[in-house]
Amino acid sequence: MERLEPSVAAVLSALGGDAKPVTASDARSQGWPGSYALLIELESDLAVRFAGHEGRLDAGWYAYAGSARGPGGVGARIARHLSGSKKPHWHVDALTLVARRIDAIATRDLSECEIAVRLAASNSFAHVLPGFGSSDCRTCVAHLLAWQS
């Protein structure tokens, strides 16, 4: 049975504003500071450790909200996430290192928190591991959400 996948167009619609898809080939040209959403497909279940917690993610699609305000901007951060060869640094690296597929969407208009809130409000995504990807955030449940197929 074929698995359904989230539509990049639906995520763009949920985010609104200036959100746009970013491919690996054009990521580095996006040198401005901003935030992004990664759509990540896991082909098999994954055990994760984060901020002193352990959890399990089922195979399927996830959305991760992040920000990039430093050198190279959102493009450099997305290029790193799309790379299969990197030293793990962020919680989401556990997913991106084993992902079957990753799609990226970037925005200057929204913060990573606003991305997570809008994705949850779309009713297409739901929080699965409280605190995942948001250990430095005081307002969000998590910055990782699971697609509700």
Secondary structure, 3 states (H helix, E strand, C coil): CCCCCCCHHHHHHHHCCCCEEECCCCHHHCCCCEEEEEEEEECCCEEEEECCEEEEECCEEEEEEEEECCCCHHHHHHHHHHCCCCCCCCCCHHHHCCCCEEEEEEECCCCHHHHHHHHHHCCCEEECCCCCCCCCCCCCCCCEEEECC
